[in-house]
Amino acid sequence: MRTSRYCIALAAALSLPSGPLMAQTASSYDKGSGQAYPSKPVRVVVPWPPGGSNDIVGRIIAQKLSETTGQQFVVDNRGGAAGTIGSDQVAKAAPDGYTFMVHSATHVSNPHLYAKLPYDTLKDFVGIAPISAQIGMLIVHPSLPVKSVKEFIALAKTKPGQLTYSSSGNGSFVHLTMAMFAAMSDIKLVHVPYKGGGPAAISIASGETQAQMGTIGAVMQQIANRRVRPLAVTSDYRVEAFPQVPTLAEAGVTGYEFTAWIGALGPAGMPKPIVDRLNADIQRILRMPDVAEKLKSQTLDPMLMSPEQFARRLKSDYDKYEKVIKLTGAKID
């Protein structure tokens, strides 16, 4: 009965042509320098440590922007507190287009988990462009005697509050996807938050923690090296890279589906011509065959939206995460 109630409630909560890069025209004019944008290096803050999905995506985009604009786009990892430390730096940066961040949907879950943030999640940022979709995968350390979701749930019920799972931080996609799974399966797990997807993946590969709902890009190497065992994915469809791995819904958690995104956001007040320029450049980069292939190989499917569409997505996901957090009982540990 409890699983049924969660399914109904969660379903309601979650219902919610290629060409050359744009020429440097008046539409992307940098008033500060009197030159076309960008006229100097651009700082790309990734508010997570190296090694996770956000870092992978941020570096792919920064490299291509450097190649196509002739200016350096330099990645600056500022991990900690589920992305809030780096986000705060971006919120307080000059809104001139020379600082923006590549962050995940964790950005819109944080205000529902932290009692107070040093910035306003919606008002202090502008959505530049989504970059890729994010899918999670339930993985376990090989020492855990389970080979399916049903076996994992059964084991967890015999050991309530004894099995540990790692995440990339409180309120992260990796945290909430597992919290939702635990709530829908009526099991009790111990949450162990880390400062990013990379450290969290290392923790389970080493056996420091026993399970994780990791983003696929962050755990692919551990899967390939058989250091972790995949059990299911969080999407409502099987992913191309792992056709043998079922969805959680297929594996018995009826109604489960949770996917997120990684995107570029800048400080509020960025000139619209620069936002539009970056959006157009990122969309063209995502259409490049080599970039699309790199992202898809990490199960990070490219996303194409205008700034206006992304703004609507940010608001709808802000509301969605508020509902998910209330339903799962997720909290800062």
Secondary structure, DSSP 4 states (H G I P E B T S, - for coil): -HHHHHHHHHHHHT-----PPPP--GGGEETTTTEESPSS-EEEEESS-TTSHHHHHHHHHHHHHHHHHSS-EEEEE---GGGHHHHHHHHTS-SSSSEEEEEETHHHHGGGTSS--SS-TTTTEEEEEEEEEEEEEEEE-TTSS-SSHHHHHHHHHHSTTT-EEEESSTTSHHHHHHHHHHHHHT---EEEE-SSHHHHHHHHHTTSSSEEEEEHHHHHHHHHTTSSEEEEESSSS--TT-TTSPBTTTTT-TT---EEEEEEEEETT--HHHHHHHHHHHHHHHTSHHHHHHHHHTT--B----HHHHHHHHHHHHHHHHHHHHHHT----
